[in-house]
Amino acid sequence: MDYLPIFLDLRGRKGLVVGGGDTAARKASLMLNAGAWVHAVSPVLSDAFKELAGADRLIHIESAFQEKQLDGMDVVFAASEDDALNRAVHDAARARHLPVNVVDKPEVCSFIMPSIIDRSPVMVAVSSGGEAPVLSRLLRARLETLIPAAYGRLAGLAGRFKKAVRGRFDSTDQRRKFWEKAFLSPISEMVFSGREQEAEAGLQAMLDAEGTAPATGEVYLVGAGPGNPDLLTFRALRLMQQADVVVYDRLVSPPILDMCRRDADRFYVGKERDNHAVPQDEINMVLVRLAKEGKRVLRLKGGDPFIFGRGGEEIETLREHGVPFQVVPAVTAAAGVASYAGIPLTHRDHAQALILVTGHLKDGSMDLDWDMLCRPRQTIVIYMGLKGLVTLCDEMKKHGMPGDTPMAIVQQGTTLNQKTVVGTLDSLPALAARAELKPPTLIIVGSVVSLHAKLNWFNPEPADDDHWHTPLDRPASM
């Protein structure tokens, strides 16, 4: 985070804007709208400024800039057409430790102005840190369509009940749960449709009916997908934002974890190969304990919770202990990673069946139905198979699969760090070792892999001397 987003309370405070043009007028208007007394320093003012002339909190100082004009100011804008003057204003303000913005010069600003969506008292600010202001404006335009003006009225309704809610609930946690329940109820729609009196009566009834927070919370078993935050479901994102506790594993990517509620407690229960940080039985009971404490628990799992995610074991335990839960499926690694690698899992010219298996080694062996896996015209996807790659290839060849069968292994699929190694049953183990791949990886076996070179869209084909990517039509020794 390059900047700390803050909102300044300028009601009754003083702001200085140096400059008399249209840009300076826009900054003055923003401060006036925020309740500030604005001192505009310029020998002359533009027509845009004259439109603000009726504001009783606008004071025109008809002179050149002088440092003494900074006395008593709370915020400063340097918005003249003179770069040297703007620099002088900046230096003088910084010497007095005043926040100063030099318009269109983010590199010399102590703060920058975002694009603003005003739904007072709700305010939304969007910034690119000065790197791409046009992009910020486009994002603001999109958000304008997603945030109705009625959100301001909804916030006003909440403000009128703030004192009553504080008096009813002792803890911040209880108050938060009440407001989340209220905002997700039909009360919000009543406000949006102009039925504010009905909404106020409904909110009062909800408050009267509330005693204390429920004795038992709930567990949200949510799939985080293969790693790309864009592949999360809307429902997953909503539950991630309202959970009190996040219990997550190693396969949840940091960008997805960052999308959880900032103040939620976090428990890492990740399991690595041959190193289980927390045994599964203990994870199950952690979920039970936290829910019994009245918390909303987000069990965030990489991929889909019901595909090699042991989600079934977790909800069995929750059911046995009477803990409410809900399950949110996700894009599983097989579908997501294959799509981003340009490898269709089924294709009428290549494969009419798809098999998902786990390649996890136990006691140095891989206990799979090899005869079933080695049948023609099907695609096999192996989860957690990196360590056993050599064993996997050897066993498939022993059970009749040709050594030139196309095969791929993808590391960190769907993310910007995606790395794809393509070869055959004969060549892939050596290629993968040379690429120094690390989990999480996914292995795809079958003739559909031959389509990768043509259909690869997410990761452009690397240069011929790239050391980790070997298309099928290159010699295995390359």
VOGU-3710 file (C-alpha; in Angstrom, 3 decimals, decimal comma):
1> mdylpifldl> 0,000/0,000/0,000  1,735/3,162/-1,234  -0,649/5,603/0,460  -2,717/5,572/3,633  -6,336/6,395/2,690  -7,819/8,871/5,185  -10,831/11,206/5,315  -10,242/14,684/6,743  -12,893/16,480/8,798  -12,673/20,061/7,509
11> rgrkglvvgg> -15,907/21,359/9,024  -15,084/24,788/10,431  -11,422/24,385/9,478  -9,351/26,516/7,125  -8,026/25,537/3,713  -5,729/27,499/1,424  -5,758/27,245/-2,358  -3,116/29,110/-4,337  -4,231/29,860/-7,874  -7,155/31,529/-9,576
21> gdtaarkasl> -7,927/29,200/-12,493  -10,529/26,517/-13,062  -8,401/23,816/-11,423  -8,012/25,894/-8,271  -11,771/26,546/-8,314  -12,480/22,805/-8,321  -10,266/22,300/-5,264  -11,928/25,229/-3,526  -15,352/23,769/-4,305  -14,379/20,416/-2,779
31> mlnagawvha> -13,253/22,097/0,435  -16,395/24,217/0,588  -18,547/21,116/0,170  -16,643/19,572/3,081  -17,526/22,541/5,299  -14,169/24,352/5,247  -13,417/28,071/5,205  -11,484/28,524/1,960  -8,851/31,198/1,401  -8,134/31,628/-2,322
41> vspvlsdafk> -4,860/33,404/-3,077  -4,614/34,943/-6,560  -4,568/38,426/-8,087  -7,539/37,432/-10,260  -10,126/34,640/-10,236  -11,551/32,720/-13,189  -15,233/32,590/-14,102  -15,428/29,202/-12,388  -14,373/30,893/-9,149  -16,917/33,615/-9,634
51> elagadrlih> -19,639/30,964/-9,599  -18,537/30,256/-6,013  -18,553/33,913/-5,070  -21,827/33,563/-3,183  -20,321/31,132/-0,693  -19,933/32,876/2,647  -16,947/30,674/3,522  -14,897/31,694/0,469  -12,357/34,449/1,130  -10,464/35,905/-1,819
61> iesafqekql> -6,965/37,166/-0,986  -6,210/39,417/-3,959  -2,412/39,218/-3,894  0,583/37,062/-4,708  1,365/34,147/-2,420  3,183/34,910/0,830  4,288/32,377/3,426  2,378/34,153/6,208  -0,846/33,204/4,419  -0,229/29,647/5,663
71> dgmdvvfaas> -0,774/30,724/9,265  -3,712/28,854/10,796  -4,339/26,666/7,749  -5,201/22,970/8,034  -4,736/21,917/4,413  -3,105/23,495/1,350  -3,571/23,169/-2,412  -0,996/24,533/-4,855  -3,086/24,859/-8,023  -1,616/27,716/-10,018
81> eddalnravh> -0,356/27,529/-13,597  3,159/28,453/-12,403  5,334/25,425/-11,529  7,841/27,572/-9,619  5,057/29,099/-7,530  3,546/25,683/-6,827  6,960/24,429/-5,701  7,347/27,431/-3,374  3,923/26,768/-1,840  4,818/23,116/-1,395
91> daararhlpv> 8,149/23,854/0,294  6,640/26,421/2,640  3,766/24,122/3,616  6,044/21,125/4,228  8,330/23,286/6,382  5,283/23,916/8,603  4,237/20,225/8,499  0,999/21,102/6,713  -0,615/18,581/4,337  -0,148/19,935/0,820
101> nvvdkpevcs> -1,314/18,837/-2,611  0,386/20,087/-5,755  -2,123/19,498/-8,518  -1,011/16,915/-11,105  2,371/16,465/-9,376  1,951/13,392/-7,133  5,695/13,062/-6,674  5,779/16,315/-4,643  2,489/15,881/-2,751  2,170/14,927/0,890
111> fimpsiidrs> -1,336/13,734/-0,022  -3,135/13,059/-3,286  -6,762/13,551/-4,233  -8,747/10,447/-5,207  -11,717/10,146/-7,516  -14,760/10,519/-5,269  -18,167/8,848/-5,162  -20,252/11,045/-2,867  -23,171/9,335/-1,163  -22,912/11,415/1,982
121> pvmvavssgg> -22,482/10,370/4,680  -21,073/7,428/2,685  -17,937/8,385/0,782  -15,982/6,152/-1,584  -12,544/7,187/-2,809  -10,600/5,563/-5,669  -6,940/6,246/-6,349  -4,156/4,836/-8,488  -1,514/6,645/-6,453  -1,169/9,191/-9,220
131> eapvlsrllr> 0,029/6,549/-11,687  -3,152/6,262/-13,789  -5,724/8,977/-13,011  -7,800/8,103/-16,074  -8,142/4,538/-14,767  -9,268/5,919/-11,401  -11,959/7,955/-13,136  -13,132/4,904/-15,092  -13,351/2,884/-11,876  -15,275/5,698/-10,254
141> arletlipaa> -17,728/5,735/-13,137  -18,266/2,002/-12,737  -18,757/2,330/-8,988  -21,239/5,166/-9,530  -23,543/2,662/-11,226  -23,103/0,072/-8,463  -23,727/2,356/-5,472  -27,181/3,977/-5,601  -27,619/7,443/-4,109  -29,957/5,846/-1,556
151> ygrlaglagr> -26,943/4,412/0,262  -26,545/7,840/1,826  -30,088/7,657/3,188  -29,417/4,135/4,486  -26,352/5,402/6,322  -28,420/8,260/7,721  -30,989/5,778/9,047  -28,211/3,800/10,724  -26,871/7,002/12,240  -30,234/7,737/13,882
161> fkkavrgrfd> -30,188/4,297/15,525  -26,510/4,314/16,469  -27,056/5,391/20,065  -29,905/2,899/20,626  -27,874/0,009/19,222  -24,902/0,953/21,381  -27,162/0,946/24,418  -28,589/-2,495/23,594  -25,347/-4,348/22,861  -22,306/-4,265/25,100
171> stdqrrkfwe> -19,628/-5,452/22,672  -18,423/-4,224/19,306  -18,808/-7,753/17,956  -22,505/-7,894/18,876  -23,156/-4,478/17,362  -21,394/-5,447/14,138  -23,473/-8,591/13,803  -26,685/-6,640/14,352  -25,826/-4,098/11,656  -24,771/-6,757/9,167
181> kaflspisem> -28,067/-8,541/9,737  -29,961/-5,278/9,295  -28,156/-4,202/6,132  -28,674/-7,627/4,536  -32,389/-7,627/5,413  -35,360/-6,149/3,461  -34,833/-2,899/5,408  -32,199/-1,815/2,897  -34,563/-2,372/-0,021  -37,231/-0,305/1,752
191> vfsgreqeae> -34,823/2,640/1,873  -33,763/2,163/-1,752  -37,416/2,227/-2,859  -38,217/5,381/-0,863  -40,131/3,699/2,007  -38,018/5,214/4,746  -40,721/5,364/7,424  -41,400/1,668/6,883  -37,667/0,968/7,042  -37,322/2,872/10,299
201> aglqamldae> -40,208/0,908/11,851  -38,667/-2,347/10,638  -35,276/-1,483/12,107  -36,867/-0,594/15,436  -38,739/-3,908/15,463  -35,528/-5,787/14,712  -33,761/-4,006/17,556  -36,627/-4,717/19,978  -36,533/-8,407/19,077  -32,787/-8,755/19,610
211> gtapatgevy> -31,603/-10,032/22,946  -28,004/-11,098/22,873  -25,834/-12,550/20,142  -26,721/-16,170/19,331  -24,991/-18,773/21,491  -23,796/-20,705/18,435  -22,204/-19,163/15,399  -21,889/-20,650/11,946  -19,164/-22,113/9,748  -18,750/-21,054/6,113
221> lvgagpgnpd> -16,867/-23,726/4,162  -15,665/-21,659/1,219  -13,595/-22,675/-1,772  -10,920/-20,126/-2,663  -10,371/-21,544/-6,143  -7,007/-22,168/-7,810  -5,413/-18,856/-6,802  -6,701/-16,025/-8,983  -8,967/-13,689/-6,944  -11,043/-12,930/-10,054
231> lltfralrlm> -12,349/-16,512/-9,974  -14,004/-16,183/-6,552  -17,795/-16,398/-6,470  -19,887/-13,426/-5,308  -21,173/-15,497/-2,408  -17,655/-16,439/-1,330  -16,611/-12,799/-1,300  -19,637/-11,764/0,748  -18,967/-14,396/3,411  -15,253/-13,549/3,436
241> qqadvvvydr> -16,206/-9,992/4,325  -18,505/-10,844/7,230  -16,667/-13,701/9,005  -15,244/-13,092/12,488  -12,525/-15,739/12,154  -10,644/-17,055/9,098  -9,256/-20,594/9,244  -7,130/-21,012/6,122  -4,725/-23,473/4,551  -1,481/-23,214/2,616
251> lvsppildmc> -3,086/-23,229/-0,824  -5,013/-19,990/-0,253  -3,105/-17,312/-2,152  -2,152/-14,086/-0,292  -4,236/-11,827/-2,592  -7,340/-13,860/-1,729  -6,557/-13,838/1,982  -6,220/-10,044/1,773  -9,843/-9,863/0,606  -11,107/-11,221/3,933
261> rrdadrfyvg> -12,348/-8,812/6,566  -9,350/-6,881/7,860  -10,172/-7,185/11,559  -11,050/-10,889/11,497  -8,890/-13,232/13,568  -6,799/-15,600/11,444  -5,759/-19,198/12,107  -3,275/-20,914/9,816  -3,855/-24,665/9,604  -1,947/-25,320/6,399
271> kerdnhavpq> -0,634/-28,720/5,509  2,484/-29,146/3,424  3,771/-32,343/1,936  5,043/-34,531/4,772  4,435/-31,690/7,248  0,911/-31,354/8,584  0,892/-28,145/10,619  -2,443/-29,078/12,223  -3,893/-32,625/11,986  -7,272/-32,846/10,254
281> deinmvlvrl> -9,107/-34,062/13,360  -7,819/-31,042/15,256  -8,909/-28,683/12,458  -12,408/-30,159/12,649  -12,610/-29,470/16,376  -11,183/-25,948/16,005  -14,132/-25,138/13,734  -16,559/-26,579/16,291  -15,001/-24,675/19,176  -14,964/-21,318/17,415
291> akegkrvlrl> -18,584/-21,685/16,265  -19,683/-22,690/19,770  -18,179/-19,404/20,961  -20,735/-17,614/18,778  -18,324/-16,702/15,989  -18,915/-16,753/12,260  -16,073/-18,937/11,044  -14,736/-18,841/7,494  -13,031/-22,123/6,592  -11,154/-20,995/3,505
301> kggdpfifgr> -9,744/-23,817/1,399  -7,727/-23,731/-1,808  -9,632/-25,058/-4,819  -13,041/-26,604/-4,154  -13,722/-27,931/-0,638  -15,270/-31,156/-1,925  -12,547/-32,118/-4,406  -9,560/-33,478/-2,490  -10,221/-30,772/0,086  -11,502/-32,966/2,948
311> ggeeietlre> -14,492/-30,675/3,254  -16,780/-33,649/3,725  -14,886/-34,698/6,846  -15,169/-31,213/8,305  -18,908/-30,840/7,842  -19,479/-34,366/9,187  -17,917/-33,202/12,449  -19,918/-29,969/12,399  -23,140/-31,913/11,888  -22,286/-34,273/14,775
321> hgvpfqvvpa> -21,861/-31,281/17,104  -24,937/-29,396/15,933  -23,017/-26,518/14,365  -24,785/-24,678/11,493  -22,767/-24,500/8,293  -22,979/-23,673/4,638  -20,759/-24,700/1,729  -19,661/-22,469/-1,136  -18,172/-24,382/-4,086  -15,385/-22,937/-6,195
331> vtaaagvasy> -13,562/-23,325/-9,478  -11,528/-26,449/-8,812  -7,888/-26,557/-9,876  -8,567/-29,028/-12,681  -10,957/-26,663/-14,463  -9,221/-23,376/-13,634  -5,621/-24,362/-14,208  -6,335/-26,310/-17,392  -8,292/-23,381/-18,805  -5,487/-20,914/-18,080
341> agiplthrdh> -2,943/-23,318/-19,568  -4,938/-23,586/-22,794  -5,613/-27,305/-22,318  -9,269/-28,326/-22,762  -9,944/-31,280/-20,508  -12,392/-32,805/-22,965  -12,385/-32,566/-26,746  -14,289/-34,701/-29,236  -11,107/-35,391/-31,202  -9,052/-36,300/-28,141
351> aqalilvtgh> -10,949/-37,236/-24,967  -14,531/-38,047/-24,022  -13,862/-38,769/-20,337  -12,164/-36,955/-17,475  -10,647/-38,560/-14,371  -9,493/-36,643/-11,284  -7,106/-38,425/-8,922  -4,738/-37,491/-6,102  -1,091/-38,351/-6,626  -0,136/-38,105/-2,969
361> lkdgsmdldw> 2,473/-40,717/-2,097  1,997/-42,959/0,923  4,970/-44,971/2,148  6,775/-44,189/-1,107  4,068/-45,737/-3,286  1,135/-44,438/-5,311  -1,966/-46,587/-4,827  -4,043/-45,943/-7,958  -6,155/-48,014/-10,343  -3,573/-47,989/-13,127
371> dmlcrprqti> -5,552/-50,113/-15,578  -8,455/-47,673/-15,375  -6,171/-44,629/-15,748  -4,364/-45,970/-18,792  -7,377/-46,420/-21,031  -7,395/-44,453/-24,319  -9,372/-41,307/-25,202  -9,558/-39,818/-21,723  -7,838/-37,071/-19,758  -6,300/-37,692/-16,347
381> viymglkglv> -5,735/-34,811/-13,923  -3,501/-35,513/-10,943  -3,632/-33,299/-7,861  -0,640/-33,200/-5,494  1,485/-35,316/-7,807  4,769/-33,405/-8,042  6,711/-35,537/-5,555  5,507/-38,743/-7,182  5,948/-37,615/-10,793  8,608/-40,198/-11,621
391> tlcdemkkhg> 6,553/-42,992/-10,054  3,439/-41,788/-11,882  5,116/-41,855/-15,298  6,809/-45,213/-14,695  3,596/-46,896/-13,547  1,581/-45,553/-16,473  4,128/-46,883/-18,918  4,193/-50,247/-17,136  0,430/-50,476/-17,564  0,452/-49,847/-21,290
401> mpgdtpmaiv> 0,396/-46,105/-21,804  2,828/-45,097/-24,597  5,902/-43,130/-23,537  5,100/-40,388/-26,084  1,728/-39,630/-24,473  1,473/-35,831/-24,053  1,754/-34,604/-20,475  1,912/-31,222/-18,734  2,571/-29,933/-15,262  1,427/-26,446/-14,241
411> qqgttlnqkt> 2,722/-24,523/-11,225  0,611/-21,795/-9,559  -1,958/-21,989/-12,316  -4,314/-19,026/-13,005  -1,920/-16,585/-11,276  0,658/-14,223/-12,738  3,317/-16,710/-11,578  1,890/-19,518/-13,672  4,561/-21,772/-15,103  3,736/-24,555/-17,581
421> vvgtldslpa> 6,052/-27,431/-18,470  4,958/-29,598/-21,397  6,452/-32,914/-22,401  5,621/-36,613/-22,544  5,563/-39,524/-20,132  9,185/-40,145/-21,127  10,466/-36,567/-20,897  8,387/-34,699/-18,311  10,142/-35,871/-15,099  13,488/-34,505/-16,311
431> laaraelkpp> 11,916/-31,303/-17,634  10,074/-30,680/-14,371  13,227/-31,288/-12,335  15,147/-28,834/-14,501  12,405/-26,234/-14,031  12,698/-26,639/-10,220  8,932/-26,620/-9,788  7,356/-26,289/-6,351  3,806/-26,945/-5,098  1,061/-26,171/-5,797
441> tliivgsvvs> 1,139/-27,954/-9,130  -1,343/-29,837/-11,293  -0,513/-32,636/-13,742  -2,529/-33,271/-16,922  -2,092/-36,445/-18,981  -3,668/-37,143/-22,358  -3,651/-36,087/-25,979  -5,528/-32,881/-25,109  -2,166/-31,555/-23,872  -1,049/-31,401/-27,513
451> lhaklnwfnp> -3,487/-28,501/-27,972  -1,580/-26,315/-25,507  0,745/-24,734/-28,090  -2,207/-23,636/-30,202  -4,684/-22,645/-27,478  -2,397/-21,135/-24,835  -3,896/-17,687/-24,231  -2,966/-16,628/-20,686  0,788/-17,192/-20,787  2,274/-16,280/-24,180
461> epadddhwht> 4,738/-18,786/-25,577  8,213/-17,975/-24,191  11,358/-17,633/-26,235  13,032/-20,733/-27,675  15,832/-20,598/-25,126  13,460/-20,499/-22,162  14,628/-23,164/-19,726  11,312/-24,366/-18,376  8,838/-24,613/-21,236  9,289/-27,312/-23,856
471> pldrpasm> 6,507/-27,657/-26,457  5,787/-31,137/-27,683  7,293/-30,536/-31,112  10,737/-29,762/-29,683  13,315/-32,429/-28,921  13,092/-33,559/-25,299  16,766/-32,739/-24,848  16,213/-29,028/-25,311
//
